[in-house]
Amino acid sequence: TECPSLSTLDLRANGIGPEGACELAAVLGKCPRLSHLNVSWNELQDQGLRSLAQRLGQCRWLTALNVGYNGVGSEGVAALGEGLRACEKLTLLNLSENAFADEGAARVAEALGRLGGLETLD
C-alpha cells in the first residue's frame, strides 16, 4: 500500500498493541509526506515503540509525534531517542504518561539536543 499524499495519521485509542505497531512500522516508509502521527493510548509497550522508532528515519517530514499513554518503559524510549535522530523537522513530541526511568529520559534528552525546531514536549 502506497500513501504518497498522506500527511496526518491519527490512530489514537485503537488497541494497536505491540504487534500492530510492527505492522504499522512496515508501512511508514510508504508515507513519505507524513507530518503528524498519533498512536497514543494503544498499549504499544517497548516492543511496539521500538518497531516504530526504527522506521522514523523514513518520515523526513514528521513534525508531530504523539506516543503518550502506551505503557512504554526505558527500553522503548531509548529506541525512540535513536529514531528521532532523523526527525529534524519535529516540533511536537508527546511522551506523557509512560513509565520510562532515568535511563530512558537521558536517551531522549540526548536526541532532543539535536532537534533544534522542537517547540512542544509533553
A tleap script that builds the chain and sets N, CA, C and O, in Angstrom:
source leaprc.protein.ff14SB
mol = sequence {
  NTHR GLU CYS PRO SER LEU SER THR LEU ASP
  LEU ARG ALA ASN GLY ILE GLY PRO GLU GLY
  ALA CYS GLU LEU ALA ALA VAL LEU GLY LYS
  CYS PRO ARG LEU SER HIE LEU ASN VAL SER
  TRP ASN GLU LEU GLN ASP GLN GLY LEU ARG
  SER LEU ALA GLN ARG LEU GLY GLN CYS ARG
  TRP LEU THR ALA LEU ASN VAL GLY TYR ASN
  GLY VAL GLY SER GLU GLY VAL ALA ALA LEU
  GLY GLU GLY LEU ARG ALA CYS GLU LYS LEU
  THR LEU LEU ASN LEU SER GLU ASN ALA PHE
  ALA ASP GLU GLY ALA ALA ARG VAL ALA GLU
  ALA LEU GLY ARG LEU GLY GLY LEU GLU THR
  LEU CASP
}
set mol.1.N position { 0.837 -1.186 0.000 }
set mol.1.CA position { 0.000 0.000 0.000 }
set mol.1.C position { 0.878 1.244 0.000 }
set mol.1.O position { 1.709 1.425 0.890 }
set mol.2.N position { 0.694 2.079 -0.978 }
set mol.2.CA position { 1.409 3.347 -1.069 }
set mol.2.C position { 0.485 4.466 -0.596 }
set mol.2.O position { -0.701 4.471 -0.926 }
set mol.3.N position { 1.012 5.397 0.163 }
set mol.3.CA position { 0.241 6.542 0.657 }
set mol.3.C position { 1.050 7.813 0.418 }
set mol.3.O position { 1.428 8.482 1.380 }
set mol.4.N position { 1.324 8.160 -0.823 }
set mol.4.CA position { 2.227 9.279 -1.090 }
set mol.4.C position { 1.722 10.642 -0.647 }
set mol.4.O position { 2.525 11.558 -0.470 }
set mol.5.N position { 0.415 10.806 -0.462 }
set mol.5.CA position { -0.132 12.109 -0.085 }
set mol.5.C position { -0.566 12.191 1.372 }
set mol.5.O position { -0.941 13.266 1.841 }
set mol.6.N position { -0.522 11.086 2.090 }
set mol.6.CA position { -0.981 11.069 3.482 }
set mol.6.C position { -0.097 11.947 4.348 }
set mol.6.O position { 1.117 11.749 4.401 }
set mol.7.N position { -0.699 12.921 5.029 }
set mol.7.CA position { 0.074 13.814 5.889 }
set mol.7.C position { -0.257 13.631 7.370 }
set mol.7.O position { 0.592 13.893 8.222 }
set mol.8.N position { -1.466 13.189 7.692 }
set mol.8.CA position { -1.875 13.014 9.080 }
set mol.8.C position { -2.444 11.619 9.281 }
set mol.8.O position { -3.327 11.180 8.545 }
set mol.9.N position { -1.924 10.933 10.287 }
set mol.9.CA position { -2.418 9.612 10.634 }
set mol.9.C position { -2.707 9.593 12.125 }
set mol.9.O position { -1.786 9.604 12.941 }
set mol.10.N position { -3.989 9.566 12.482 }
set mol.10.CA position { -4.418 9.591 13.874 }
set mol.10.C position { -5.049 8.248 14.214 }
set mol.10.O position { -6.190 7.972 13.844 }
set mol.11.N position { -4.297 7.424 14.918 }
set mol.11.CA position { -4.762 6.092 15.311 }
set mol.11.C position { -4.936 5.994 16.830 }
set mol.11.O position { -4.845 4.906 17.399 }
set mol.12.N position { -5.180 7.099 17.462 }
set mol.12.CA position { -5.356 7.174 18.907 }
set mol.12.C position { -6.427 6.189 19.376 }
set mol.12.O position { -7.513 6.107 18.802 }
set mol.13.N position { -6.094 5.441 20.439 }
set mol.13.CA position { -7.034 4.549 21.128 }
set mol.13.C position { -7.686 3.523 20.209 }
set mol.13.O position { -8.909 3.381 20.188 }
set mol.14.N position { -6.866 2.820 19.458 }
set mol.14.CA position { -7.380 1.801 18.551 }
set mol.14.C position { -6.946 0.390 18.927 }
set mol.14.O position { -7.181 -0.546 18.162 }
set mol.15.N position { -6.323 0.220 20.080 }
set mol.15.CA position { -5.925 -1.111 20.522 }
set mol.15.C position { -4.877 -1.758 19.632 }
set mol.15.O position { -4.893 -2.974 19.442 }
set mol.16.N position { -3.983 -0.974 19.095 }
set mol.16.CA position { -2.978 -1.475 18.161 }
set mol.16.C position { -2.056 -2.511 18.812 }
set mol.16.O position { -1.817 -3.576 18.243 }
set mol.17.N position { -1.546 -2.202 19.990 }
set mol.17.CA position { -0.650 -3.123 20.681 }
set mol.17.C position { 0.695 -3.259 19.986 }
set mol.17.O position { 0.907 -2.669 18.926 }
set mol.18.N position { 1.608 -4.031 20.572 }
set mol.18.CA position { 2.951 -4.181 20.004 }
set mol.18.C position { 2.959 -4.815 18.612 }
set mol.18.O position { 3.722 -4.385 17.747 }
set mol.19.N position { 2.127 -5.823 18.384 }
set mol.19.CA position { 2.106 -6.488 17.086 }
set mol.19.C position { 1.592 -5.562 15.992 }
set mol.19.O position { 2.144 -5.527 14.892 }
set mol.20.N position { 0.543 -4.819 16.291 }
set mol.20.CA position { 0.012 -3.865 15.321 }
set mol.20.C position { 1.005 -2.759 15.006 }
set mol.20.O position { 1.069 -2.271 13.878 }
set mol.21.N position { 1.780 -2.366 16.012 }
set mol.21.CA position { 2.795 -1.332 15.796 }
set mol.21.C position { 3.865 -1.831 14.830 }
set mol.21.O position { 4.387 -1.060 14.025 }
set mol.22.N position { 4.191 -3.111 14.910 }
set mol.22.CA position { 5.161 -3.697 13.967 }
set mol.22.C position { 4.626 -3.622 12.542 }
set mol.22.O position { 5.368 -3.305 11.612 }
set mol.23.N position { 3.345 -3.910 12.372 }
set mol.23.CA position { 2.719 -3.825 11.049 }
set mol.23.C position { 2.682 -2.382 10.553 }
set mol.23.O position { 2.962 -2.109 9.386 }
set mol.24.N position { 2.336 -1.474 11.443 }
set mol.24.CA position { 2.291 -0.057 11.085 }
set mol.24.C position { 3.678 0.438 10.691 }
set mol.24.O position { 3.816 1.202 9.735 }
set mol.25.N position { 4.686 0.018 11.408 }
set mol.25.CA position { 6.055 0.436 11.117 }
set mol.25.C position { 6.452 0.064 9.692 }
set mol.25.O position { 7.154 0.821 9.020 }
set mol.26.N position { 6.008 -1.084 9.241 }
set mol.26.CA position { 6.345 -1.535 7.890 }
set mol.26.C position { 5.752 -0.625 6.813 }
set mol.26.O position { 6.256 -0.583 5.690 }
set mol.27.N position { 4.698 0.096 7.146 }
set mol.27.CA position { 4.015 0.966 6.187 }
set mol.27.C position { 4.570 2.394 6.209 }
set mol.27.O position { 4.392 3.136 5.243 }
set mol.28.N position { 5.228 2.782 7.281 }
set mol.28.CA position { 5.677 4.174 7.408 }
set mol.28.C position { 6.542 4.634 6.243 }
set mol.28.O position { 6.437 5.787 5.823 }
set mol.29.N position { 7.373 3.782 5.724 }
set mol.29.CA position { 8.220 4.152 4.594 }
set mol.29.C position { 7.450 4.427 3.320 }
set mol.29.O position { 7.993 4.997 2.374 }
set mol.30.N position { 6.199 4.030 3.287 }
set mol.30.CA position { 5.359 4.241 2.109 }
set mol.30.C position { 4.504 5.500 2.237 }
set mol.30.O position { 3.636 5.768 1.406 }
set mol.31.N position { 4.768 6.260 3.289 }
set mol.31.CA position { 4.043 7.510 3.553 }
set mol.31.C position { 5.067 8.640 3.662 }
set mol.31.O position { 5.249 9.190 4.748 }
set mol.32.N position { 5.730 8.994 2.583 }
set mol.32.CA position { 6.834 9.944 2.648 }
set mol.32.C position { 6.465 11.354 3.088 }
set mol.32.O position { 7.337 12.101 3.533 }
set mol.33.N position { 5.204 11.735 2.977 }
set mol.33.CA position { 4.765 13.088 3.356 }
set mol.33.C position { 4.131 13.139 4.746 }
set mol.33.O position { 3.591 14.175 5.134 }
set mol.34.N position { 4.185 12.064 5.485 }
set mol.34.CA position { 3.563 12.013 6.806 }
set mol.34.C position { 4.176 13.076 7.713 }
set mol.34.O position { 5.387 13.096 7.929 }
set mol.35.N position { 3.335 13.952 8.239 }
set mol.35.CA position { 3.823 15.020 9.115 }
set mol.35.C position { 3.286 14.892 10.537 }
set mol.35.O position { 3.917 15.382 11.473 }
set mol.36.N position { 2.145 14.249 10.718 }
set mol.36.CA position { 1.542 14.092 12.046 }
set mol.36.C position { 1.192 12.620 12.270 }
set mol.36.O position { 0.439 12.023 11.500 }
set mol.37.N position { 1.751 12.050 13.337 }
set mol.37.CA position { 1.466 10.664 13.685 }
set mol.37.C position { 1.037 10.610 15.148 }
set mol.37.O position { 1.790 11.001 16.039 }
set mol.38.N position { -0.172 10.123 15.385 }
set mol.38.CA position { -0.698 9.981 16.737 }
set mol.38.C position { -1.037 8.509 16.971 }
set mol.38.O position { -1.980 7.976 16.386 }
set mol.39.N position { -0.262 7.869 17.824 }
set mol.39.CA position { -0.515 6.473 18.196 }
set mol.39.C position { -0.687 6.362 19.711 }
set mol.39.O position { -0.367 5.332 20.304 }
set mol.40.N position { -1.186 7.411 20.323 }
set mol.40.CA position { -1.381 7.412 21.771 }
set mol.40.C position { -2.495 6.445 22.175 }
set mol.40.O position { -3.354 6.085 21.370 }
set mol.41.N position { -2.455 6.038 23.439 }
set mol.41.CA position { -3.483 5.174 24.025 }
set mol.41.C position { -3.633 3.845 23.273 }
set mol.41.O position { -4.756 3.409 23.017 }
set mol.42.N position { -2.533 3.207 22.920 }
set mol.42.CA position { -2.588 1.960 22.166 }
set mol.42.C position { -1.823 0.802 22.797 }
set mol.42.O position { -1.698 -0.257 22.182 }
set mol.43.N position { -1.312 0.981 24.001 }
set mol.43.CA position { -0.549 -0.081 24.676 }
set mol.43.C position { 0.537 -0.661 23.769 }
set mol.43.O position { 0.672 -1.877 23.638 }
set mol.44.N position { 1.300 0.224 23.154 }
set mol.44.CA position { 2.376 -0.209 22.263 }
set mol.44.C position { 3.478 -0.938 23.029 }
set mol.44.O position { 4.093 -1.873 22.516 }
set mol.45.N position { 3.715 -0.500 24.250 }
set mol.45.CA position { 4.779 -1.036 25.091 }
set mol.45.C position { 6.136 -0.851 24.406 }
set mol.45.O position { 6.217 -0.250 23.334 }
set mol.46.N position { 7.187 -1.362 25.021 }
set mol.46.CA position { 8.537 -1.168 24.486 }
set mol.46.C position { 8.689 -1.743 23.089 }
set mol.46.O position { 9.251 -1.091 22.208 }
set mol.47.N position { 8.205 -2.937 22.879 }
set mol.47.CA position { 8.359 -3.615 21.591 }
set mol.47.C position { 7.736 -2.820 20.450 }
set mol.47.O position { 8.351 -2.656 19.395 }
set mol.48.N position { 6.530 -2.332 20.657 }
set mol.48.CA position { 5.840 -1.583 19.611 }
set mol.48.C position { 6.511 -0.262 19.300 }
set mol.48.O position { 6.658 0.108 18.135 }
set mol.49.N position { 6.923 0.459 20.348 }
set mol.49.CA position { 7.577 1.746 20.113 }
set mol.49.C position { 8.934 1.535 19.454 }
set mol.49.O position { 9.343 2.327 18.606 }
set mol.50.N position { 9.622 0.486 19.834 }
set mol.50.CA position { 10.910 0.173 19.209 }
set mol.50.C position { 10.725 -0.059 17.703 }
set mol.50.O position { 11.521 0.427 16.899 }
set mol.51.N position { 9.685 -0.795 17.326 }
set mol.51.CA position { 9.412 -1.046 15.907 }
set mol.51.C position { 9.159 0.253 15.147 }
set mol.51.O position { 9.700 0.463 14.062 }
set mol.52.N position { 8.343 1.111 15.722 }
set mol.52.CA position { 8.052 2.394 15.074 }
set mol.52.C position { 9.301 3.268 14.994 }
set mol.52.O position { 9.568 3.896 13.969 }
set mol.53.N position { 10.056 3.300 16.079 }
set mol.53.CA position { 11.245 4.148 16.141 }
set mol.53.C position { 12.260 3.777 15.072 }
set mol.53.O position { 12.949 4.647 14.540 }
set mol.54.N position { 12.355 2.502 14.756 }
set mol.54.CA position { 13.305 2.050 13.746 }
set mol.54.C position { 12.956 2.563 12.360 }
set mol.54.O position { 13.819 2.595 11.482 }
set mol.55.N position { 11.717 2.961 12.147 }
set mol.55.CA position { 11.276 3.442 10.831 }
set mol.55.C position { 11.084 4.948 10.771 }
set mol.55.O position { 10.759 5.477 9.708 }
set mol.56.N position { 11.272 5.647 11.866 }
set mol.56.CA position { 11.035 7.089 11.864 }
set mol.56.C position { 11.939 7.831 10.888 }
set mol.56.O position { 11.574 8.898 10.397 }
set mol.57.N position { 13.097 7.286 10.607 }
set mol.57.CA position { 14.009 7.918 9.664 }
set mol.57.C position { 13.427 8.036 8.267 }
set mol.57.O position { 13.911 8.828 7.459 }
set mol.58.N position { 12.402 7.262 7.978 }
set mol.58.CA position { 11.745 7.318 6.678 }
set mol.58.C position { 10.679 8.409 6.633 }
set mol.58.O position { 10.097 8.663 5.578 }
set mol.59.N position { 10.425 9.037 7.740 }
set mol.59.CA position { 9.391 10.084 7.847 }
set mol.59.C position { 10.072 11.441 7.971 }
set mol.59.O position { 9.996 12.090 9.015 }
set mol.60.N position { 10.717 11.852 6.936 }
set mol.60.CA position { 11.512 13.093 6.957 }
set mol.60.C position { 10.688 14.352 7.196 }
set mol.60.O position { 11.234 15.370 7.623 }
set mol.61.N position { 9.377 14.304 6.927 }
set mol.61.CA position { 8.506 15.470 7.092 }
set mol.61.C position { 7.795 15.481 8.435 }
set mol.61.O position { 6.995 16.380 8.696 }
set mol.62.N position { 8.061 14.519 9.280 }
set mol.62.CA position { 7.343 14.397 10.550 }
set mol.62.C position { 7.576 15.628 11.433 }
set mol.62.O position { 8.711 15.961 11.775 }
set mol.63.N position { 6.468 16.296 11.793 }
set mol.63.CA position { 6.554 17.469 12.661 }
set mol.63.C position { 5.899 17.217 14.018 }
set mol.63.O position { 6.218 17.904 14.989 }
set mol.64.N position { 4.996 16.250 14.102 }
set mol.64.CA position { 4.291 15.979 15.366 }
set mol.64.C position { 4.190 14.475 15.587 }
set mol.64.O position { 3.737 13.731 14.718 }
set mol.65.N position { 4.621 14.047 16.771 }
set mol.65.CA position { 4.567 12.635 17.135 }
set mol.65.C position { 3.987 12.514 18.535 }
set mol.65.O position { 4.516 13.090 19.486 }
set mol.66.N position { 2.889 11.759 18.661 }
set mol.66.CA position { 2.255 11.535 19.951 }
set mol.66.C position { 2.291 10.044 20.253 }
set mol.66.O position { 1.628 9.247 19.590 }
set mol.67.N position { 3.077 9.677 21.266 }
set mol.67.CA position { 3.177 8.285 21.710 }
set mol.67.C position { 2.810 8.183 23.192 }
set mol.67.O position { 3.258 7.269 23.883 }
set mol.68.N position { 2.007 9.109 23.667 }
set mol.68.CA position { 1.600 9.123 25.068 }
set mol.68.C position { 0.689 7.954 25.428 }
set mol.68.O position { 0.008 7.396 24.568 }
set mol.69.N position { 0.685 7.593 26.701 }
set mol.69.CA position { -0.222 6.577 27.245 }
set mol.69.C position { -0.081 5.224 26.539 }
set mol.69.O position { -1.066 4.661 26.061 }
set mol.70.N position { 1.138 4.714 26.480 }
set mol.70.CA position { 1.379 3.462 25.785 }
set mol.70.C position { 2.106 2.409 26.611 }
set mol.70.O position { 2.511 1.380 26.070 }
set mol.71.N position { 2.278 2.640 27.896 }
set mol.71.CA position { 2.955 1.652 28.726 }
set mol.71.C position { 4.400 1.423 28.312 }
set mol.71.O position { 4.920 0.312 28.421 }
set mol.72.N position { 5.035 2.471 27.843 }
set mol.72.CA position { 6.411 2.382 27.358 }
set mol.72.C position { 7.385 2.606 28.509 }
set mol.72.O position { 7.199 3.506 29.330 }
set mol.73.N position { 8.420 1.780 28.559 }
set mol.73.CA position { 9.460 1.901 29.572 }
set mol.73.C position { 10.745 2.445 28.975 }
set mol.73.O position { 10.757 2.978 27.866 }
set mol.74.N position { 11.816 2.304 29.723 }
set mol.74.CA position { 13.110 2.857 29.316 }
set mol.74.C position { 13.622 2.290 28.000 }
set mol.74.O position { 14.209 3.020 27.201 }
set mol.75.N position { 13.411 1.009 27.764 }
set mol.75.CA position { 13.895 0.380 26.533 }
set mol.75.C position { 13.235 0.993 25.296 }
set mol.75.O position { 13.911 1.305 24.316 }
set mol.76.N position { 11.937 1.160 25.348 }
set mol.76.CA position { 11.221 1.739 24.210 }
set mol.76.C position { 11.588 3.187 23.975 }
set mol.76.O position { 11.733 3.620 22.832 }
set mol.77.N position { 11.738 3.938 25.052 }
set mol.77.CA position { 12.070 5.355 24.918 }
set mol.77.C position { 13.507 5.521 24.437 }
set mol.77.O position { 13.812 6.459 23.701 }
set mol.78.N position { 14.380 4.622 24.846 }
set mol.78.CA position { 15.761 4.669 24.351 }
set mol.78.C position { 15.778 4.450 22.839 }
set mol.78.O position { 16.509 5.133 22.122 }
set mol.79.N position { 14.975 3.500 22.350 }
set mol.79.CA position { 14.880 3.252 20.905 }
set mol.79.C position { 14.302 4.476 20.196 }
set mol.79.O position { 14.734 4.828 19.099 }
set mol.80.N position { 13.328 5.117 20.826 }
set mol.80.CA position { 12.746 6.326 20.246 }
set mol.80.C position { 13.807 7.411 20.126 }
set mol.80.O position { 13.872 8.112 19.116 }
set mol.81.N position { 14.629 7.547 21.146 }
set mol.81.CA position { 15.709 8.536 21.101 }
set mol.81.C position { 16.599 8.338 19.892 }
set mol.81.O position { 17.007 9.306 19.250 }
set mol.82.N position { 16.900 7.090 19.579 }
set mol.82.CA position { 17.708 6.787 18.393 }
set mol.82.C position { 16.938 7.133 17.117 }
set mol.82.O position { 17.494 7.733 16.197 }
set mol.83.N position { 15.676 6.759 17.066 }
set mol.83.CA position { 14.864 7.001 15.881 }
set mol.83.C position { 14.638 8.472 15.591 }
set mol.83.O position { 14.491 8.866 14.434 }
set mol.84.N position { 14.608 9.280 16.629 }
set mol.84.CA position { 14.353 10.710 16.457 }
set mol.84.C position { 15.507 11.454 15.805 }
set mol.84.O position { 15.340 12.594 15.370 }
set mol.85.N position { 16.657 10.834 15.734 }
set mol.85.CA position { 17.824 11.498 15.139 }
set mol.85.C position { 17.550 12.011 13.724 }
set mol.85.O position { 18.088 13.041 13.319 }
set mol.86.N position { 16.726 11.301 12.988 }
set mol.86.CA position { 16.445 11.674 11.596 }
set mol.86.C position { 15.257 12.619 11.463 }
set mol.86.O position { 14.947 13.057 10.355 }
set mol.87.N position { 14.594 12.939 12.552 }
set mol.87.CA position { 13.364 13.753 12.505 }
set mol.87.C position { 13.682 15.217 12.774 }
set mol.87.O position { 13.255 15.777 13.784 }
set mol.88.N position { 14.414 15.819 11.889 }
set mol.88.CA position { 14.890 17.183 12.072 }
set mol.88.C position { 13.780 18.230 12.061 }
set mol.88.O position { 13.981 19.340 12.553 }
set mol.89.N position { 12.618 17.900 11.510 }
set mol.89.CA position { 11.515 18.859 11.409 }
set mol.89.C position { 10.536 18.757 12.588 }
set mol.89.O position { 9.558 19.503 12.644 }
set mol.90.N position { 10.789 17.855 13.512 }
set mol.90.CA position { 9.865 17.629 14.621 }
set mol.90.C position { 9.715 18.880 15.485 }
set mol.90.O position { 10.701 19.445 15.957 }
set mol.91.N position { 8.465 19.302 15.682 }
set mol.91.CA position { 8.183 20.461 16.534 }
set mol.91.C position { 7.387 20.074 17.776 }
set mol.91.O position { 7.377 20.817 18.757 }
set mol.92.N position { 6.715 18.912 17.748 }
set mol.92.CA position { 5.900 18.477 18.882 }
set mol.92.C position { 6.175 17.006 19.174 }
set mol.92.O position { 6.129 16.162 18.280 }
set mol.93.N position { 6.463 16.715 20.447 }
set mol.93.CA position { 6.677 15.341 20.883 }
set mol.93.C position { 5.922 15.132 22.183 }
set mol.93.O position { 6.162 15.829 23.169 }
set mol.94.N position { 5.003 14.165 22.184 }
set mol.94.CA position { 4.226 13.850 23.385 }
set mol.94.C position { 4.604 12.455 23.863 }
set mol.94.O position { 4.347 11.460 23.186 }
set mol.95.N position { 5.214 12.398 25.030 }
set mol.95.CA position { 5.621 11.145 25.677 }
set mol.95.C position { 4.857 10.936 26.981 }
set mol.95.O position { 5.233 10.079 27.781 }
set mol.96.N position { 3.813 11.689 27.204 }
set mol.96.CA position { 3.146 11.720 28.506 }
set mol.96.C position { 2.603 10.359 28.940 }
set mol.96.O position { 2.212 9.522 28.127 }
set mol.97.N position { 2.598 10.185 30.239 }
set mol.97.CA position { 2.032 9.005 30.910 }
set mol.97.C position { 2.614 7.673 30.448 }
set mol.97.O position { 1.890 6.692 30.280 }
set mol.98.N position { 3.916 7.651 30.247 }
set mol.98.CA position { 4.642 6.409 30.031 }
set mol.98.C position { 5.527 6.194 31.253 }
set mol.98.O position { 5.657 7.091 32.086 }
set mol.99.N position { 6.126 5.038 31.369 }
set mol.99.CA position { 6.832 4.684 32.605 }
set mol.99.C position { 8.333 4.512 32.415 }
set mol.99.O position { 8.923 3.573 32.949 }
set mol.100.N position { 8.949 5.406 31.663 }
set mol.100.CA position { 10.386 5.273 31.477 }
set mol.100.C position { 11.130 5.922 32.644 }
set mol.100.O position { 10.678 6.908 33.225 }
set mol.101.N position { 12.257 5.352 32.957 }
set mol.101.CA position { 13.055 5.800 34.102 }
set mol.101.C position { 14.145 6.767 33.635 }
set mol.101.O position { 14.131 7.249 32.502 }
set mol.102.N position { 15.077 7.031 34.529 }
set mol.102.CA position { 16.149 7.980 34.250 }
set mol.102.C position { 16.930 7.636 32.982 }
set mol.102.O position { 17.259 8.523 32.194 }
set mol.103.N position { 17.223 6.359 32.785 }
set mol.103.CA position { 17.994 5.940 31.606 }
set mol.103.C position { 17.272 6.315 30.319 }
set mol.103.O position { 17.878 6.869 29.402 }
set mol.104.N position { 15.985 6.014 30.250 }
set mol.104.CA position { 15.196 6.354 29.067 }
set mol.104.C position { 15.118 7.854 28.861 }
set mol.104.O position { 15.231 8.340 27.736 }
set mol.105.N position { 14.925 8.581 29.940 }
set mol.105.CA position { 14.843 10.042 29.855 }
set mol.105.C position { 16.165 10.617 29.352 }
set mol.105.O position { 16.170 11.573 28.577 }
set mol.106.N position { 17.271 10.048 29.784 }
set mol.106.CA position { 18.582 10.530 29.343 }
set mol.106.C position { 18.770 10.312 27.843 }
set mol.106.O position { 19.328 11.170 27.159 }
set mol.107.N position { 18.312 9.181 27.331 }
set mol.107.CA position { 18.452 8.884 25.902 }
set mol.107.C position { 17.595 9.827 25.063 }
set mol.107.O position { 18.022 10.284 24.003 }
set mol.108.N position { 16.392 10.115 25.537 }
set mol.108.CA position { 15.531 11.051 24.809 }
set mol.108.C position { 16.128 12.456 24.863 }
set mol.108.O position { 16.132 13.173 23.863 }
set mol.109.N position { 16.630 12.843 26.029 }
set mol.109.CA position { 17.230 14.168 26.176 }
set mol.109.C position { 18.395 14.337 25.209 }
set mol.109.O position { 18.590 15.410 24.638 }
set mol.110.N position { 19.162 13.276 25.032 }
set mol.110.CA position { 20.282 13.303 24.098 }
set mol.110.C position { 19.780 13.590 22.678 }
set mol.110.O position { 20.369 14.397 21.958 }
set mol.111.N position { 18.704 12.934 22.286 }
set mol.111.CA position { 18.134 13.137 20.957 }
set mol.111.C position { 17.533 14.536 20.825 }
set mol.111.O position { 17.633 15.163 19.770 }
set mol.112.N position { 16.922 15.012 21.879 }
set mol.112.CA position { 16.267 16.320 21.831 }
set mol.112.C position { 17.271 17.434 21.564 }
set mol.112.O position { 16.928 18.455 20.968 }
set mol.113.N position { 18.497 17.238 22.001 }
set mol.113.CA position { 19.529 18.234 21.770 }
set mol.113.C position { 19.807 18.470 20.293 }
set mol.113.O position { 20.346 19.511 19.917 }
set mol.114.N position { 19.442 17.514 19.463 }
set mol.114.CA position { 19.655 17.635 18.020 }
set mol.114.C position { 18.407 18.128 17.285 }
set mol.114.O position { 18.440 18.353 16.075 }
set mol.115.N position { 17.322 18.292 18.015 }
set mol.115.CA position { 16.063 18.730 17.400 }
set mol.115.C position { 15.855 20.210 17.672 }
set mol.115.O position { 15.096 20.593 18.562 }
set mol.116.N position { 16.525 21.017 16.910 }
set mol.116.CA position { 16.507 22.466 17.132 }
set mol.116.C position { 15.154 23.125 16.956 }
set mol.116.O position { 14.936 24.219 17.476 }
set mol.117.N position { 14.233 22.488 16.235 }
set mol.117.CA position { 12.929 23.096 15.985 }
set mol.117.C position { 11.847 22.659 16.961 }
set mol.117.O position { 10.700 23.089 16.841 }
set mol.118.N position { 12.190 21.816 17.920 }
set mol.118.CA position { 11.193 21.319 18.859 }
set mol.118.C position { 10.609 22.473 19.678 }
set mol.118.O position { 11.342 23.220 20.327 }
set mol.119.N position { 9.285 22.606 19.639 }
set mol.119.CA position { 8.588 23.677 20.347 }
set mol.119.C position { 7.791 23.156 21.530 }
set mol.119.O position { 7.652 23.856 22.533 }
set mol.120.N position { 7.261 21.926 21.432 }
set mol.120.CA position { 6.399 21.388 22.475 }
set mol.120.C position { 6.855 19.996 22.853 }
set mol.120.O position { 7.003 19.123 21.997 }
set mol.121.N position { 7.079 19.792 24.156 }
set mol.121.CA position { 7.444 18.489 24.693 }
set mol.121.C position { 6.533 18.221 25.871 }
set mol.121.O position { 6.515 18.983 26.838 }
set mol.122.N position { 5.785 17.150 25.793 }
set mol.122.CA position { 4.859 16.788 26.866 }
set mol.122.C position { 5.225 15.408 27.356 }
set mol.122.O position { 4.582 14.884 28.265 }
savepdb mol mol.pdb
quit
